[in-house]
Amino acid sequence: MLTLMPVAVQASREVVIDAPPDVILEALADVGSVPAWSSVHRRAEVIDCYPDGRPHHVKVTIRVVGIVDTEVLEYHWGPDWLVWDADKTVQQHAQHVEYTLRREADDKTRVRFEITLEPSVPIPEFLINRARKKVLYAATEGLRRRVIEAIGADRSS
């Protein structure tokens, strides 16, 4: 029997990254590099920025478990957090994402990624579970790899 998931899908994951929060936020603000470290992103471009140069609206094309979607995200930034909300698309009614950073030591930060997604149509539970794993891994482990690579590049310069 095929089980369909309820309308809202939520997921979260934490990871500790060997870097201070400002370095992690800088990596998240580098929208153009996201497809290089996130396996779910095919394209990402900044539409406009806040006066401080951080992205405000971003257009992304994602592919997860065979579903392709193009989304316009509105970013909001804090000293130790990033939140974005997606406009409605063919594939989803809404999407809300939060990255929350908590410094654990001078060069260690606990990063919490949370996502709430409201698909446009019911999706089978097995696809939701596969998508959840892929998105959580990309959003945390992919980010960790990107930050560590950036730190290594800075040290060798």
N, C-alpha and C positions, 0 to 999 in steps of 0.2 A: 504494500500500500504506500502510495506517495504522500508524504506529509508536507504540507505547505506551511511556511513560517508566518507568524503574525506580521502585521504591518511594520512596526518599528523593530529594527535590528540594532542591538547595542553590543559593543565590544571594547575592551581596554587591555593594555599591556604596559608594563614598566620595564625599564632597562637602566642600568647605571653606565654612564659614559665618562671616560677619563678625560674630562675637559670642563672648564668653567661654563656657567650658563650663557654668558655673552658669546662665546665661540659657537655654541649649539644654536642659539638664535640667529647668528650670522649665517650658519649653514642653511637654516630653514628659510632665511630671507633670500638666499641665492636660488631663486625659483628656476632659472635656466638650467641649473645642474640637477634638478630633481629627477628627470628621466634617467640619469646616469646611476643614481643610487636607489631608486624605487622601481621595482619590477612591474608595478601596476601602472606607472605613468608612461605614456607614449610621447606626449608633448606638454610643455608648460611655458607660458609666456605671461609677462607682466603687462597688464592693460594700463594701469596708472599706479602712482605711488603717493604716499603721505609726504608732507614737507621734509621729513627726516630721511627720505629715500627708501624707506621700507615699502614693500608691495602693499597696495590697498585692494585692487581688483586683479584677479589672476584667471586666465583661461587655461584649462587643462583638458587633455584627452587621456582617458584611462581605459584600461582593458583588464577585466577581472573575470575569470572563469568563462571566457568567451563573450562576455558582455562588454560592449564598447560604448562609451558615453563621453560627450564633451560638456564640461561644466564651467560656469563662471562662479568663482569663489570670492567672497568678500572677507578680507583678512582684518583682524583687530589684534593689536600688539600691546603687551604689558612688559614690565621689567623682567618677568620670569615666566611669561606665558605667551602663547599664540592661539587664537581661536579663528576658525573660519566657518562660514555658512555658505552653502551652495544654492544658487537659484534652482528652481524647478526645471527638470529636463524630461525627456521622453522616458528615461529609465528610473527616475526617482522624483518623489514629491518634495523631499527635503533631505539635507545632510548637514550635520553639525559635528565639527572636529575640535578637540582641545589638546594642546600640548602644554603640560604644566611641568616646570623645572624646579627642582629643589636641590640646592647646593648641599653636598654631604661632606666635602672637604675642599681644600683649595683647588684641586684639579679633578674633582669627581662631582657629577651631577646626576641625580635620579630624575629620569624623564618619564612622565606618564602620558600615554597617548590614549585618548578616548574618542570613539566615533559612534554617532547615532545616525542611522540611515532609514529613511522611509521609502522603500521601493514602490514604484507605480503599480506593480502587479505582484501577486503572491509568488514567491520563489521557493522551490523545493528545499527542504532542510539540508540535504546533503550538499547542495550548491552553496547555501549560506555558510555552512561550516568550512568548505574549501576556500571560499572568498574571505571569510574571517581570518583564517590562518595566513593567507597570502598578504592581506592588507596589514595585519598586525606585524608580521615579520618585516615587510618593506618599511613601515613607518617607524620601527624601532631599531632593528638590526641594520637595515639599510642606512638609516640616519647615523648610527654609531660608526659604521664603516666610512661614511662620507666625512664625519668629523675627524676621525683618526687619520685618514688620508690627508686632510687639509692641515692638520697639525704637523704631520710628517713633512709635508711640502714646505710649510713655513720654516721648520727647523733646518731644512737643507738649503734654503735660500740664503 
